[in-house]
């Protein structure tokens, strides 16, 4: 019997991989990479995982071959003889949803996702191109116009639909494996339990079956990072009926568990009659901005383990009740961050300071309130390395703020160095 017909790889050679596409063309290299993931050589496994993240999950994109790889990966994750099963589960989550920050803090809006693709499939491509032309004409400045012109030039209806359907296809392929993977919440490996809880968080259509074991995990789990992951997952899947259960965790001994409870409660819209729950949620998320908790092994996978950034996203959910305090906390977090760690915090901060919609143009610095002025000073004080990141500049540009460091410092009345 061929090795590929045994265990997790059964049926691997029955798939027409050369007829499937990934980021670099034909997917005929995928079987070897999947086989290497099951092998005894740690370096070969590491190399294969890196290659799979590059071809069936290329910078967040998924392809025809992505869905085809899912059943094999799921069987690997469920087989105790396979090494590094937690990493396989993380790859499955990535294939399902892309980068998780695009689904936070609310979770996967799968109904909206399905509806959006169906509506796009039904649209006239020429009408979409006409809308792109109108969008370009409405650009508020020349820089934004160039960005919009580039996006219009890159629009390809057939290709965009193909990619969109491939991404949803990968999501549904992973969803079909969720019932079998759910049992891994009881695995003896803490990293596998954590990765399973993380994976379950992204499938609201499976919530009725996933929430009970996630909540049972909280009763007996001794690893704080696993507990925290399960709490956030439950918060992403659940509703207000979980508030009382999660409220008690705001006084947990471990800071990472308190952080997770606050994160979940912020998403669930936790409000007590006296506002006490909101105040405690605010305090925990603000504390995470000042000094994010240490998760410990196996870590918390959400937001790539960036608990300060995730806390900033959560604080935006409290803006209606605590607008000033939320902005203060996020600005504190921004003052302590640099480089890519500033992206989520900057986005949250400018939203809290200036609203969800881009203003017509930056107000005079003197006309900003004290909290807005402090945010501008903190942005202007980020190091030159941070200002080299296009992601950071794009966030500022989207809110009509100066997107050159010298210009921002001049706007804030600081020396341009």
Buried (B, 14 or more C-beta within 10 A) or exposed (E): EEEBEEBBBBEBEEBEBEEBBBBEEBBBBBBEBBBBBBEEEEEBBBBBBEBBBBBBBBEEBBBBBBBBBBBBBBBBBBEEEBBBBBBBBBBBBBBBBBEBBEBBBEBBEBEEBBEEBEEBEEEEBEEBEEEBEEBBEEBEEEEBBEBBBEEBEEEEBEEBBBBBBBBBBBBBBBBEBBEEBBEBBEBEBBBBBBBBBBBBBBBBBBBEEBBEBBBEBBEEBEBBBBBBBBBBBBBBBBEEEBBEBBBEBBEBEBBBBBBBBBBBBBBBEBBEEEEEBBBBBBBBBBBBBEEBBEBBEBBBBBBBEBBBBBBBBBBBBBBEBBEEBBBBBBBBBBBBBBEBBBBBBBBBBBBBBBEEEBEEEBEEBEEBEEBBBBBBBBBBBBEEEBBEBEEBBEBBBBBBBBBEBBBBBBBBEBEEE
